[in-house]
Amino acid sequence: MTSSSRFGTLFLTAIGTLIVAASATLVFRWLMLPEPVQDDSKGEPDRGFRECALQCGLNFRMAFLPKEQGEKFKINLYDHGSGVAIADYDGDGHDDIYFVNQLGPNALYRNRGDGTFIDVTPQAGVALGDRVCVSATFADYDNDGHKDLYVLSTRGGNVLFRNQGNGTFKDVTREAGLMHVGHSQSATFFDYDGDGRLDLFVTNTARWTLATYDAAHRYYPGKSIAVGDEFTSSPKESNILYRNNGDGTFSDVTKQAGLSGRGWSGDAVVLDYNQDGRLDLMVGNMFGPSQLYRNNGDGTFTNVTREALGPTSFGCCGVKAFDFNNDGKLDLFLADMHSDMWMGLDRDHASLRQAKTHQRTRFPNLVGPNVIDHPEYKKQDQVNADLLGYRVEEVVYGNTLFKNRGNGKFEEVSGSANMETFWPWGVATGDFDNDGHEDVFMPSGMGYPFYYWPNQLMMNNGNETFRERGRELGIEPPVRGMYLDERIGGDRACRSSRSAAVADFDGDGRLDIVTNNFNDQPYYFRNKLPARNYLAFRLRGTKSNRDAIGAVVTLHLGKEIMVRQVAPAGGFLSQSSHDVHFGLGDRSHVDQVRIRWPSGIVTVIANPAINRRHDLTEAP
């Protein structure tokens, strides 16, 4: 193997690869995992989040592919797990949950109205146990008042389910013109052309699976990143933009729109970053620079990443748009999982000390402190850039938080905001303590055969900084223990989360968190933090799309401004509630609510009643 080929493995897995070669026994067998990483919070509050998935009826279990992530663990995209989507599919006023699975059926859980759930998958007809499913999203694509469901797959074919309005769904993929089979990752419904109908954007990665088909498990085996350049050089797949024709069908308009992408795309979010009334698109890239596309208003998009953002995270998995500093402008946060692989993917856990020491550090090179011991690893940055077709200066190695400065410009502030973390998959945002500032939950960790790493609860301090408070507020450690009940190859297997979504499931004005965990049952964190004032909205479009996706709600409280957006899917294989939620803290009065609908219509409400959800319909 040449030097270039050896360094061509994308994450390098530098320490792990060297140790694996030296001792195969340590790779597959280990007797004890270290204790959870401690955060810097102190004290145990009387109330916080309470994990109660099983008690509340969420008995789903995501099952991984044993030949990919079992005893013979491979490093490929199957270790990304599967997603979770939230929506009120039956229109009863309460958000429901859909869990996605790799090996076995997906599951739809109906909310009984009190934050407890019942499995309605057989009646609904959305199990899809015949393929590897990756993520899903709900959207009312035909504006009939019922949330439809789109499910993405790795080479099993994506599926569009039309909601029949009676608790059941019908597969309409073929007649809708959405028969795509590839290595899809996520989907985002948004009205890019302003015609009042939701269009569909699908991200795809690359052909990282083999040609042979495992009929028993109904999947294509994946290439391993540990075999030279084979994985890295997999043929890239284009993203797809489907235009909604208004008659139940879609047309592929990717090329004319300019949204093919650079391959290896993962997450995508929409926002009007320059406040010109048109929805723009941010696409996260797993290996290489992400892309911010400006909507030109004529059916085309322009890549403005370099001038608007500058360098982006090298290994982005989750992306989220939210106003972290209450200045009335939507900011962007990119969670970088893959830049941490150099330090964490050694199965004898030699990197644990480094991970604990450097979990808040962003290094200038992919292999971080290992450059000191192995100077030749400096070459890895350029090798990756050459293999994947980008310039080294286009990426940084760690999370990126882009503060919206206005005039189409952002400033990267993750360092000063304390938003660098280790092994983050996704991003779920919400004002969890209702203090008026949006917080961030990041599902984190790898699971078997690696060491335990905690999920991160980054609480907003209200001064453009965040503090990790997962242990303090009941997120960590796992109430069912760090390890799964079942062993793998005789060894203990750590729990880990992949995707996360947010909703007020029990209607108490506090946002709850649900995760889809890797080869495990989910977490359902019911929010038991002290009750504080809040205000929420559920919007229905008329001239705009029925879901009001893209609507921006602004609260005016004296000199204070808070802004939230009705967002489609986003955050990494996830979709949170379409409801818009504002924490108010001790504020007892809101002067004005301003809603800018996707159609351009503006609704103004003076002195809205607080501590309730307002269901509003766009004026015709």
Buried (B, 14 or more C-beta within 10 A) or exposed (E): EEEEBBBBBBBBBBBBBEBBEEEEEBBBBBEEBEEBBEBEBEEEEEEBBBBBBEEBBBEBBBBBBEBBBBBEBBBBBBBBBBBBBBBBBBEEEBBBBBBBBBBBBBBBBBBBEEBBBEBBBEEBBBBBEEBBBBBBBBBBBBBEEBBBBBBBBBBBBBBBBBBBEEBBBEBBBEEBBBEBEBBBBBBBBBBBBBBBBBBBBBBBBBBBBEEEEEEEBBBBBBBBBBBBBBBBBBEBBBBBBBBBBEEBBBEBBBEEBBBBBBBBBBBBBBBBBBBEBBBBBBBBBBBBBBBBBBBBEEBBBEBBBBEBBBBBBBBBBBBBBBBBBBBBBBBBBBBBBBBBBBBBBBBBBBBBEBBBEBBBBBBEBBBBBBBEEBEEBBBBBEBBBEBBEBEBEBBBBBBBBBBBEEEBBBEBBBBEBBBBBBBBBBBBBBBBBBBBBBBBBBBBBBBBBBBBBBBBBBBBBEEBBBBBBBBBBBBBBBEBEBBBEEEBEEBBBBBBBBBBBBBBBBBBBBBBBBBBBBBBBBBBBBBBBEEBBBBBBBBBBBBBBBBBBBBBBBBBBEEBBBBBBBBBBBBBBBBBBBBBBBBBBEBEEBEEBBBBBBBEBEBEBEEBEBEEBBEBEBEE
